[in-house]
Amino acid sequence: MSNSTTATNEIICQQFVEMVTDYLEGQLLEAEAAWTDEHLAGCPHCRAYLEQMRQTIAALRGFAEPGVDPALRERILGSLP
């Protein structure tokens, strides 16, 4: 593979990485989703990245969102102008 082909693939993969969250949330336009599906069909690296993102999201669902002590929250909000 030539250097220009490698550079082009890196740019395409970088575009995928930037779109992955929207892809997983079904927020892409139809044309973007089609481009992404086409890219994924031929790119094992991005397929692996997508699977890693899915696993990370699934793992994070098990964590509760941290709460803030109500008294501390009021002190912080009360100190704001």
C-alpha positions in Angstrom: 0.0 0.0 0.0 1.4 3.4 -0.9 1.9 6.2 1.5 -0.9 8.3 -0.1 -3.3 5.3 0.2 -2.3 4.9 3.9 -2.8 8.6 4.6 -6.2 8.5 2.9 -7.3 5.5 5.0 -6.1 7.2 8.1 -8.2 10.3 7.3 -11.3 8.1 6.6 -10.7 6.2 9.9 -10.3 9.5 11.7 -13.6 10.6 10.3 -15.2 7.4 11.6 -13.8 7.9 15.1 -15.3 11.4 15.1 -18.7 10.0 14.1 -18.8 6.9 16.2 -20.9 8.2 19.0 -23.5 9.6 16.6 -23.4 6.3 14.8 -24.1 4.3 17.9 -26.9 6.6 18.9 -28.5 6.5 15.5 -28.0 10.2 15.0 -26.3 10.2 11.6 -28.0 11.4 8.4 -28.9 8.5 6.1 -26.0 9.3 3.7 -23.5 9.4 6.7 -24.8 6.1 8.0 -24.5 4.5 4.6 -20.9 5.8 4.3 -20.1 4.5 7.7 -21.6 1.1 7.1 -19.6 0.9 3.8 -16.4 1.9 5.6 -17.0 -0.6 8.4 -17.5 -3.4 5.9 -14.0 -3.0 4.7 -12.1 -1.8 7.7 -11.3 -4.3 10.4 -9.6 -1.6 12.6 -12.7 0.6 12.7 -14.9 -2.5 13.4 -12.7 -3.3 16.3 -12.9 0.3 17.5 -16.7 0.2 17.3 -16.8 -3.0 19.3 -14.5 -1.5 21.9 -16.8 1.5 22.2 -19.9 -0.8 22.5 -18.2 -2.7 25.3 -17.1 0.5 27.1 -20.6 1.9 27.0 -22.1 -1.4 28.3 -19.6 -1.4 31.1 -20.3 2.2 32.1 -24.0 1.5 32.3 -23.3 -0.4 35.5 -22.0 2.6 37.3 -24.4 4.9 39.1 -24.1 8.6 38.4 -22.3 10.2 41.4 -24.5 12.5 43.5 -23.6 15.7 45.2 -24.4 16.3 48.8 -27.4 18.7 48.8 -25.8 20.9 51.5 -22.6 21.2 49.5 -24.6 22.0 46.4 -26.4 24.8 48.1 -23.2 26.2 49.5 -21.6 26.2 46.0 -24.7 27.7 44.3 -25.0 30.3 47.1 -21.4 31.4 46.6 -22.0 32.2 42.9 -22.9 35.8 42.0 
